Amino acid sequence: MKQQSDFFDQVWQVVLLIPRGRVTSYGAIARYLGSPAASRTVGYAMNASHHSTMGIPAHRVVNRNGMLTGKHYFGGPLVMQQLLENEGMNVTEDKIVDFEKYFWDPNKELTV
């Protein structure tokens, strides 16, 4: 359990660095943390982030295609979409329009 909580903390630290108006993917975070096969675990960390007191902007993490796959964890079916739209993105049918334009890759944006 300690190892998992350490990984969750590492995920959350990356998510805290995502700039307002940008998004990243579970896989990009997993690759940045040196665990490219851990996309699903990044998703578990995002789900758990809703219980954190750190103010983690979990709405900025989507799947590799820009789909709002974690939207049901936000307390309402449109909350995640509204948060992203408040940051300047358009969302249609649970997908970020022009996803590539808003994609933030920690492997390119952050130095290890």
C-alpha positions in Angstrom: 0.0 0.0 0.0 2.9 2.4 0.8 4.3 1.9 -2.7 0.8 2.7 -4.3 0.4 5.9 -2.1 3.9 7.0 -3.1 3.0 6.6 -6.8 -0.3 8.4 -6.2 1.6 11.3 -4.6 4.0 11.4 -7.6 1.0 11.5 -10.0 -0.6 14.3 -8.0 2.6 16.4 -8.0 2.6 16.2 -11.8 -1.1 17.1 -12.1 -0.5 20.1 -9.9 1.9 21.4 -12.5 -0.6 21.3 -15.5 -1.2 24.9 -16.4 -4.7 26.3 -16.5 -6.3 25.8 -19.9 -4.2 22.7 -20.7 -4.8 19.0 -20.3 -2.7 15.8 -20.3 -3.4 12.1 -20.5 -3.1 9.2 -18.0 -0.5 7.7 -20.3 1.6 10.8 -20.6 1.8 11.0 -16.8 2.7 7.3 -16.5 5.5 7.7 -19.1 6.8 10.8 -17.3 7.0 8.9 -14.1 8.9 6.0 -15.8 6.0 3.5 -15.7 4.6 3.6 -19.2 2.3 0.6 -18.4 0.7 2.3 -15.4 -1.9 4.5 -17.2 -4.7 2.6 -15.3 -2.9 3.3 -12.0 -2.7 7.0 -12.9 -6.5 6.8 -13.4 -6.9 5.3 -9.9 -4.7 8.1 -8.5 -7.0 10.6 -10.2 -10.1 9.0 -8.7 -8.5 9.0 -5.3 -7.5 12.7 -5.7 -11.1 13.8 -5.0 -10.5 12.9 -1.4 -7.3 14.8 -1.2 -7.0 18.3 0.5 -4.4 19.3 -2.1 -6.7 20.9 -4.6 -5.6 18.7 -7.4 -7.0 19.8 -10.8 -8.1 16.2 -11.8 -10.3 17.6 -14.6 -7.2 18.4 -16.6 -6.4 14.6 -17.0 -8.2 12.8 -19.8 -7.6 9.8 -21.9 -5.2 9.7 -24.9 -8.0 10.8 -27.3 -9.2 13.7 -25.2 -12.2 11.9 -23.9 -13.5 12.8 -20.4 -13.4 9.3 -19.1 -13.3 10.2 -15.4 -16.3 12.6 -15.5 -18.5 10.5 -13.2 -16.1 11.2 -10.3 -16.9 14.9 -10.3 -20.2 14.9 -8.6 -22.3 15.4 -11.7 -22.3 14.4 -15.3 -21.3 17.9 -16.6 -19.0 19.1 -13.9 -15.7 18.0 -15.5 -16.9 19.5 -18.9 -17.9 22.8 -17.2 -14.5 23.0 -15.4 -12.7 22.6 -18.8 -14.9 25.0 -20.6 -14.3 27.6 -17.8 -10.6 27.2 -18.8 -11.3 28.0 -22.5 -11.8 24.5 -24.0 -14.7 23.3 -26.0 -16.1 19.9 -25.2 -18.4 18.0 -27.6 -19.8 14.6 -26.8 -17.5 14.2 -23.9 -14.4 14.9 -26.0 -12.1 18.0 -26.0 -12.3 19.8 -29.4 -8.8 20.4 -30.8 -7.3 18.2 -28.1 -3.8 18.5 -29.6 -3.9 22.2 -29.2 -4.5 21.9 -25.4 -2.3 18.8 -24.8 0.4 19.4 -22.2 3.1 16.7 -22.3 5.1 16.5 -19.0 7.9 14.7 -20.9 8.4 17.9 -23.0 7.3 20.6 -20.6 9.1 19.4 -17.4 12.8 18.5 -16.9 13.4 15.4 -14.9 
